[in-house]
Amino acid sequence: MRPAKAACSSDPATKENSMRDVQERDSEFVDRLVHINRVAKVVKGGRRFGFAALVVVGDQKGRVGFGHGKAREVPEAIRKATEQAKRQMIRVPLREARTLHHDVVGHHGAGKVILRAAVPGTGIIAGGPMRAVFETLGVNDIVAKSQGTANPYNMVRATFDALKRVDSPRSVAARRGLKVSDLQARRGETVEA
């Protein structure tokens, strides 16, 4: 006679709860397909086709990430890219939850991206891949310009380079040993904690 199995994680109720947790965690993210590319590998019998996908994922509250996935089928490439994007997310401090704190420039390869904070009502003025990044990040007002490359991979990487350079007044004040009010008083701005 076999001994009775102890309750373990294979319990259907436990599996259902863990699946619900994963779905809830995934539902907070918004993803955008930026670029899909058909690639070919030349083999002895001819060409073997595959697909490469570039996906941007964000929570629209200041966290964003991008991923690159490759597979024989489009949905599988998108799934791989989305998983990679969720693993490589960065947090960007936003001003009034709608724009950046200051203007910033980012580079990657031949690409140069200029991001400028904008007044309320401006909207997202940005091209292609950059627009997807800002929509998933949760930025509503920004002016962005890309120079030097039209390659979506380099544009996204340059945009992320710029976003990593954004600092909040609180972090700058802490680094300099000042109060936020002193820092903003020097610039002639109103105090926002």
Buried (B, 14 or more C-beta within 10 A) or exposed (E): EEEEEEEEEEEEEEEEEEEEEEEEEEEEBBBBBBBBBEEEEEEEEEEEEBBBBBBBBBBBEBBBBBBBBBBEEBEBBBBBBBBBBBEEBBBBBBBEEBBBBBEBBBBBEEBBBBBBBBEEEBEBBBEBBBBBBBBBBBBBBBBBBBEBBEBBBBBBBBBBBBBEBBBBBBEBBEEEEBEBBEBBEEEEEEEEE
